[in-house]
């Protein structure tokens, strides 16, 4: 009986894993967010050109208001995400503009109240 419960829990986790980790996306970074701050930054590791980014959320839902992508050449791209991303879900694919799409940082503004009294993990993926 216990083995069945463990197997069922592992299967549920595999199903709930964001599609990003299963479809050629590279995780650039992650950030633990909480209900006491309304702005955070993920600094991308490495140096690589990308076409799209996607934001995934784990542990608690997060209502995003604005996302600013800063590239290493100094240019920025402002994305008005304005959506609630449930725990275990991801944003839409966000296309990157311009020729130099080497991401330095991604700043995101979110509604802290959307977290309730919890914490969430925000993962940034790119391809």
C-alpha positions in Angstrom: 0.0 0.0 0.0 2.8 2.4 0.9 4.6 1.7 -2.3 1.5 2.6 -4.3 1.1 5.9 -2.5 4.8 6.8 -3.2 4.4 5.8 -6.9 1.2 7.9 -7.2 2.9 10.9 -5.6 5.9 10.7 -8.0 3.6 10.4 -11.0 1.6 13.5 -9.9 4.9 15.4 -9.6 6.0 14.4 -13.1 2.7 15.5 -14.5 2.8 18.8 -12.6 6.3 19.6 -13.8 6.3 22.7 -16.0 6.4 22.0 -19.7 9.4 24.2 -19.9 11.7 21.6 -18.4 10.5 19.1 -21.0 10.6 21.0 -24.3 14.1 22.5 -24.9 13.9 25.5 -22.5 17.0 26.4 -20.5 16.5 27.6 -16.9 18.3 31.0 -16.6 17.6 31.5 -12.9 15.1 31.4 -10.1 13.9 33.5 -7.2 12.0 32.8 -4.0 9.3 35.5 -3.7 7.1 36.3 -0.7 4.2 38.5 0.2 6.3 41.3 1.7 8.1 42.5 -1.5 6.5 43.4 -4.8 9.5 43.6 -7.0 12.3 41.1 -7.7 15.1 40.4 -10.1 16.5 37.3 -11.7 20.1 37.6 -13.0 20.7 35.4 -16.0 23.7 33.1 -15.9 26.0 32.8 -18.8 26.0 34.5 -22.2 23.7 33.2 -24.9 21.3 34.5 -27.6 17.6 33.6 -27.0 14.4 34.0 -29.0 11.8 33.6 -26.2 11.4 33.6 -22.4 8.8 32.0 -20.1 8.1 32.5 -16.4 7.0 29.5 -14.4 5.7 29.5 -10.8 5.8 26.8 -8.1 4.4 26.5 -4.6 1.9 29.4 -4.7 0.2 31.5 -7.4 1.7 34.9 -8.4 -0.1 37.7 -10.1 2.4 39.4 -12.3 2.0 43.0 -13.4 5.1 44.0 -15.3 8.3 42.3 -16.6 11.3 44.2 -17.8 14.0 42.2 -19.7 17.4 43.9 -19.7 19.9 42.8 -22.3 23.7 42.9 -21.9 24.0 45.6 -24.7 21.9 48.0 -22.5 18.6 47.8 -24.3 15.4 46.7 -22.5 12.1 45.1 -23.4 9.0 45.9 -21.3 6.3 43.2 -21.1 3.0 43.9 -19.5 2.3 40.3 -18.4 -0.8 41.2 -16.2 -1.8 37.7 -15.4 -2.1 35.3 -12.5 0.1 32.2 -12.9 -1.0 29.3 -10.8 1.4 27.1 -8.9 2.8 24.5 -11.3 2.0 26.7 -14.4 3.9 29.0 -16.8 3.3 32.2 -18.6 2.8 32.4 -22.3 6.0 32.3 -24.5 7.3 35.8 -24.6 9.1 36.7 -27.9 12.3 38.7 -27.6 12.8 41.7 -30.0 16.0 42.9 -31.5 19.2 41.4 -32.7 21.2 41.2 -29.5 19.0 39.0 -27.2 21.6 38.1 -24.6 19.7 38.5 -21.3 21.4 40.2 -18.3 18.5 40.5 -15.9 14.7 40.2 -15.7 12.9 42.5 -13.3 9.4 41.5 -12.4 6.7 43.3 -10.5 4.0 41.3 -8.9 1.0 41.7 -6.6 2.3 40.5 -3.2 -1.2 39.9 -2.0 -1.6 37.2 -4.6 0.7 35.0 -2.6 -1.5 35.0 0.4 0.7 34.3 3.4 3.1 32.1 1.5 6.1 32.0 -0.6 6.5 31.0 -4.3 9.4 30.1 -6.5 9.6 31.9 -9.8 11.7 30.2 -12.5 12.9 32.0 -15.7 13.4 29.9 -18.8 14.6 30.8 -22.2 15.2 29.2 -25.6 
